[in-house]
């Protein structure tokens, strides 16, 4: 009997969409979509066991080998820098990481730039790339408030439609990174179960195509 693949799916809208791709690829487990508080589901016939995981924790479960593979946003991968293999771009959950500011903002390169963000690692690396002196302010809530109250000059955050920015008199001034959901794998588990994992990846890529 084939050992089951443990798969970490991000809870929420993205996870449901991604599960649909797995089902289309031939790895269905209908129980996943039932209304319940259950967090794991398996289909022994298909050799898969799914786990609902907080999106920011997917890389942890995969990196530490609790799950063989998982689906994580490119933003989470860039911020956490996990030791995992990135197997493919699922081309869903598409958005971007941008620097945004109030519409009347004028940058003064002679002083330290105050940057509010949920992604301090990404922001630090981005600005170090062109030697800008920055003060990174880590926030967890609505980042757009920071420039309005004078806590920061700019923000580095995920943008989908841009509606929230416009409603708060802000606009994007620099693109940091284009983002989407990625299939990732634990490095050791991938080597032991390469055939099984690559078969699943190839099936997913056929769905994407």
N, C-alpha and C positions, 0 to 999 in steps of 0.2 A: 504493500500500500504506500502511495506517495505521501511524504510528510507535508502537512499543510503549511502554506505561506501565511505568515502573520502580516497583515496590512494595516497601517495606521492611516485613517482618513480624517481630515479636519472637520470638526463639527460645524454645522451651519450650511448655508446656501451653497457654498463652493463644494463642500463634501458631498452633498446630495447630487450635484451636477457631475462630479468626478465619479461617484459610484455608478451613475448612469453609463459612463464611458466604460467602466470595468464590466458592467452587465452586457453592454453591446459587444464587448470583446470576448464574451463567452464565460465570464466569471461572475455570474449572477448569484445573488443570495437574497431573494425577495423579502425575507424577514427584516433586512436592514431598513426598509422604508416603512415598516409598521410603527404605529404610535406606541411607544413604550419607553421605559427608563433604562432599558437594557443597553449596555455599552459594547458588547461584542456579539458577533454572529458568525456562524460558520456553515459552509456547504462542503461536506466531506467529498461529495462526488466531483466537485470542481477543484478541490484541494486548496481552498482559501478560507481564511478566518479574518474577518474585518473587526476593527476597533474604532470607535468614535473617540477622538482625542482633541483637546484644545489645540487650535491651529499653531500656536506658538510652541507647543510641546512635541509636535510631530518629529522634528529633527532630533530631539532628545531620545525618544523611544527608538528611533532607527539607529542613531549613532551608538547607543548602548546595547543594541542587539535584541531588545525586547520585541521589536518588530523587524521583519526582514526588509520590508520596503514600506514606503509611505508617500504621501502627497503633501508637499509644502510649497508655500508661496516663495518666489525668488527673494522677496524682501526678508523673510525669516532666515533663509539660507545665507544671505549676505550679512545680516546682522549677527547671527550666531556663529557663523563659520564652522559648522559641524564637519567632522571627519567622515563624510559619506560620499558615495558615488552619485552623481547627478546623471540619471539615465536618459531622460528625454523631457522635452518641453511639451506639456499637454495642451498648450495654446488655449487655455481657458483661465478665468480669473484675471483677464488682461487689464492692466492699469499701468501707472507710472509713478516713480518717485521723483518729486520735483522740489526745487527751492521756490517758495512763494513769499510775497511781501505785500504790504499795503500799497495801493496804486500810486501814492505820492512818495514812496520810499526812494531815496537816493543814497547809494552806497558811498561811504567815505573810506577808501582803502588805507588811510593813515591811522585808523583806530580799530580796535578789536570789534569784530562782528559778533553780535549776540544771536545764537541760533537755537531755537526751541525745536525739540523733536522727540519722537518715540523711538528713534533709531540712532542712538549716539555713535555707534560704531560706523555705520554707513556715512553719517554726516561728517565725522572726524576724518575718515579716509578720503571722502570727496574733497574737502577743503584742503587737506594736506597735499593733495595732488597738484595744487597750484600755489602752495605756500601762504595761504591766507590765514592770518591770525584770528582765531575764533574762540568764543566762550560757548561751549555746548551746554544747553540747559535741558535735562531729561524730564519729560512730562509724560503722563499716561492718559490724560483726558483730551478735551477738545483743544487741539494745538492752535487753531485759528485765533483763539482769544489772546494768546501771548503778545503778538505785535499791537493789538488794539489797546491793551492796558500798559504797554511799554516794557513788558518783561523781556521781549526779544525784538531784534530788527527784522529777522526773517524766520521762516519755519522750513523744515525739511520733512515732508510727509507724503503719504500715498494720495494720489489724485485719480479719481475715476471720471466723473462728469465735469468737475470743476464748479458745480452749482454752489457748494458751500463757500468756496472762495469768493465767488461773485457776490453772493448775498452778504458777505462781510467786507466788501470793498477791497478785496485782495485779488492778486493775479499771479500766475506762474512767471518766474523770471529765468529759471534755468532747469533743464532736464538733467536729473541725476542718473536715472536708470529706467529702462522699460522692464516691466514685471509681468509674470504669469505663473501659473502653477507648474511645478516640476515633479517628476517621479524620481524618488531617491532610494538608495539601497545601502544597507549596512555593508561595509567593505568585506568583513570576514565571511558573513553569511552569503554574500554574492559569489565569492570564490567557491564555497561549498555547494551552492545551489544555482550555479550559473545557468544551466540548461532550463530549469524551471522558471527562473526569473526572466531570462531573455525571451522565452516563449510568451510570457505574459506581456512583456514590453512590446514585442513585435505585434501582438494582437492589438494592443492599445494604439500603436502607431498606425495600424491599418484603419482603425476607427477614426483617428485624427485626420488621416489623408482623405 
